Amino acid sequence: MVPLQRGNGGEHLSLLPSFLAVASSLFALVVPLLVGIGLGILIAGSREKMRQEERRRKRGDDDKVTNAVTTPMTCSFLNDKQETSSTTTTRVGKVPGVVTGNSKKRPPLVLPHNNPILQPPPSSQSGSCDACIRESGLLLEQVPRHVAVIMDGNRRYGKEKYNCANRGHVDGSKTLVEFSKWCLAEGVQMVTVYAFSTENWNRCPLEINSLMNLLCTYCDELRLEAQKRRIKVQLLSTDSQRIPTKVALGIQKLVEETKNGDQMVMNICLSYGSRGEIVNACKDIAKDVTNGVMSLNDISEASFQRKLLTWNCPDPDLVIRTSGEYRLSNFLLWQIAYSEMFFLNKTWPEVTKEDFLCVIRQYARERKRRFGK
């Protein structure tokens, strides 16, 4: 049995204060170090969380761009559509949410001539990247190929804004130049505008003279703009004999000097009436039958269409009428049998690019063209 050595226990007890002092010093060093490490971990975690949120935000922005083609648009100047057997019309008001439609590839055009401008657009190989090029966000095959416009409301606009009807026509001509730029940027291949009808000759002679003088000036401006943008201009007229000589010469120069345009075709209907166009076509067919050029059995829709002024043009996909009126006013009655109709509750000089983009978006996403099928 080993005896208890009190002296050794006393020596151990005498070392306790020194041990406590060393432990206290180590604790004072270790605790700040641990706190610093903990703070570092928290800061690093916070930064990583911020980076993750930033990546998610960027992915969300990319998704918005990618989904731009299918995002519904609401046009404040359009509303519920009314369908008839041949034509779909849209009245003024608010439109329900637009859904994706008319996205099928359009059938190839069968044209009576080989016009490179009017060939069917190639299928997009770049998907949504192709749509990002256009402000509308539409793919090329969704864009209407031929847009026809009844430019109404110039006089009313001029009287209300300037107390001068002629000023409205001046602003209207500027809108037409801008409209052609919008169409060109979106990939529209043909634009047909109703500039002056055969019925307009019944207006006040003073107003007609002012209009004809404006046309002379406008022909020069449009010719320069068309040459710059490689737009081919054509004249459609059913009663050209009534056009004043100075205007006829200006238009002749406009047509001649833009004939090589290969980016877009612009048809200007001047002294034009659709009923007169149909009557003239019937006369030509009757003459051919009388002269033995063709028989009664040769008369068909295709042979009749070849007698129209638009024989080398596809039918309009889309017709826009401004100023809140709901009529065709003797405009392309044969050609728009299956065109989509849009009526805007604003005068022609008031039309903006956003109005145009909203129309073609709704045309592409909501209208489903069945052609009687």
Disulfide bonds with the S-S distance in Angstrom:
Cys75-Cys358 1.66
